[in-house]
Amino acid sequence: MGHREDLLEGARRCLLEKGFARTTARDIVKASGTNLASIGYHYGSKDALLAQAYIALVGDMGDAFVGDGSALSATEPGSVERFREVWSNVIGTLRDPMWRLSMEILVMGDQMPELRDHLARAQREAGRGLIPLLMGGREEEVPDETADTLGTFYVTLMTGLIAQWTFDPKRAPSAEQLTEGLRRVIEAATGT
């Protein structure tokens, strides 16, 4: 691994151990075995490096959303059964410390405009990545309009789940409760 990759890995470890606000450039250097100048050279700033490390951590969670894959392949894309299965897998990850980090970053966003802008762009892509899990198809084929509507809906649902599981995991909704809520919305919207 080169310095760039070492820095990213060190930043990932620091984020999970210390969080965003308490991680210093020196912490990252110590965890990565690199030097302070490498941060500026490869990432521009400590915050930009931490943002990239956070995005990588979130990306790693995507595999967990699929689970072992057998239950997803047994459900119809776009169906309520697929909805329940995917959100069950998502909820299964919510005890991971990475999601607590998400709440920290969410709260800090207005204090760090550069970070907020970087993560706002990544949020659109997160929605684009959730769409194929729930609706089928391939991520690279999801049009921007769909990412901005359906993808935003899924990211909003995810953000709410993360918040609920962070603050009150005993009362946070299960996949079954979310699915029943979706059924009721569909019934009300369609009059069935």
C-alpha positions in Angstrom: 0.0 0.0 0.0 1.1 3.6 -0.7 0.7 6.6 1.6 -2.7 7.5 0.1 -4.1 4.1 0.9 -2.4 4.0 4.3 -3.8 7.4 5.2 -7.3 6.3 4.2 -7.1 3.1 6.2 -5.7 5.0 9.2 -8.4 7.6 9.0 -11.1 4.8 8.9 -9.7 3.3 12.1 -9.5 6.7 13.8 -13.1 7.5 12.8 -14.4 4.3 14.3 -12.3 4.7 17.5 -12.5 8.5 18.1 -15.2 9.9 15.9 -14.9 12.8 13.5 -14.5 15.8 15.9 -11.9 14.1 18.1 -9.7 12.7 15.4 -6.6 14.9 14.8 -4.2 14.8 11.8 -1.6 13.5 14.2 -3.9 10.6 15.1 -4.3 9.7 11.5 -0.5 9.9 10.9 0.1 7.6 13.9 -2.5 5.1 12.8 -1.3 5.1 9.2 2.5 5.2 9.7 2.8 8.1 7.3 3.6 11.8 7.8 1.6 15.1 8.2 2.6 16.4 4.7 1.0 13.3 3.1 -2.4 14.3 4.2 -2.3 17.7 2.4 -0.5 16.1 -0.6 -3.0 13.3 -1.2 -6.3 14.7 0.2 -5.9 18.5 0.6 -7.0 18.5 4.2 -7.7 16.3 7.2 -11.4 16.9 6.8 -11.4 15.9 3.2 -9.5 12.7 4.1 -12.0 12.0 6.9 -14.9 12.5 4.5 -13.4 10.0 2.1 -12.8 7.6 4.9 -16.4 8.0 6.1 -17.7 7.4 2.5 -15.6 4.2 2.3 -17.0 3.0 5.6 -20.6 3.6 4.4 -19.7 1.8 1.1 -18.5 -1.2 3.0 -22.0 -1.5 4.6 -23.6 -2.0 1.2 -22.6 -5.7 1.2 -24.4 -6.2 4.5 -27.6 -4.8 3.1 -27.7 -7.7 0.7 -27.3 -10.3 3.5 -26.4 -13.7 2.1 -28.3 -12.9 -1.1 -30.6 -15.9 -1.0 -33.6 -14.1 0.6 -33.3 -11.2 -1.8 -33.2 -13.4 -4.8 -36.3 -15.1 -3.6 -38.3 -11.8 -3.6 -39.6 -9.8 -6.4 -37.8 -6.5 -7.0 -40.1 -3.6 -6.0 -42.3 -5.9 -3.9 -43.2 -5.3 -0.3 -41.4 -8.5 0.5 -38.2 -7.2 -1.0 -38.7 -3.9 1.0 -39.0 -5.9 4.2 -36.0 -8.1 3.4 -33.7 -5.2 2.5 -34.7 -3.1 5.5 -34.3 -6.1 7.7 -30.7 -6.4 6.5 -30.1 -2.7 6.9 -31.5 -2.8 10.5 -29.1 -5.7 11.2 -26.2 -3.3 10.7 -27.5 -0.4 12.9 -25.6 -1.5 16.0 -22.3 -0.9 14.1 -20.4 2.1 15.5 -20.2 3.5 12.0 -23.8 4.6 12.2 -23.2 6.5 15.4 -20.5 8.3 13.5 -23.1 9.2 10.9 -25.1 11.0 13.5 -22.0 12.9 14.7 -21.2 14.0 11.1 -24.9 15.0 10.5 -24.9 17.3 13.5 -21.5 18.8 12.6 -22.4 19.5 8.9 -23.2 23.2 9.3 -19.9 23.8 11.1 -17.9 22.4 8.1 -19.3 23.6 4.8 -16.5 21.8 2.8 -17.4 18.5 4.4 -21.1 19.1 4.1 -20.8 19.7 0.4 -18.7 16.7 -0.1 -21.0 14.4 1.8 -24.1 15.9 0.1 -22.8 14.8 -3.2 -22.2 11.3 -1.8 -25.7 11.2 -0.4 -27.2 11.3 -3.9 -25.0 8.3 -4.8 -26.1 6.5 -1.7 -29.7 6.8 -2.8 -28.7 5.6 -6.3 -27.1 2.5 -4.7 -30.1 1.6 -2.6 -32.5 1.7 -5.6 -31.2 -1.6 -7.2 -31.3 -3.4 -3.9 -35.0 -2.6 -3.5 -36.2 -2.2 -7.1 -33.8 -4.4 -9.1 -31.6 -3.3 -12.0 -28.1 -1.9 -11.9 -26.8 1.1 -10.1 -25.1 2.6 -13.2 -28.5 2.6 -15.0 -30.4 4.6 -12.4 -31.3 7.9 -14.0 -30.6 11.1 -12.0 -34.3 11.9 -11.7 -34.9 8.6 -10.0 -31.9 9.0 -7.7 -33.3 12.5 -6.8 -36.8 11.1 -6.0 -36.8 7.5 -5.1 -33.2 7.4 -3.9 -33.8 10.5 -1.7 -36.8 8.8 -0.2 -34.7 5.7 0.7 -31.9 7.9 2.1 -34.4 9.8 4.2 -35.8 6.6 5.5 -32.3 5.4 6.3 -31.3 8.6 8.1 -34.4 8.4 10.2 -33.7 4.7 11.1 -30.1 5.6 12.0 -31.3 8.4 14.3 -33.9 6.2 16.0 -31.5 3.3 16.5 -28.9 5.7 17.9 -31.2 7.3 20.4 -33.6 4.6 21.3 -32.8 1.1 19.9 -35.3 -0.6 22.1 -38.2 1.3 20.5 -36.8 1.7 17.0 -38.9 0.1 14.2 -38.4 -3.3 12.9 -38.5 -4.2 9.2 -41.9 -5.7 9.8 -43.2 -2.4 11.3 -41.7 -0.4 8.4 -43.3 -2.8 5.9 -46.7 -2.5 7.6 -46.4 1.3 7.5 -45.6 1.1 3.8 -48.7 -1.1 3.2 -50.9 1.4 5.0 -49.5 4.3 3.0 -50.1 2.3 -0.2 -53.6 1.5 0.9 -54.4 5.1 1.7 -52.9 6.4 -1.5 -54.7 3.9 -3.7 -57.9 3.6 -1.8 -57.6 -0.2 -1.5 
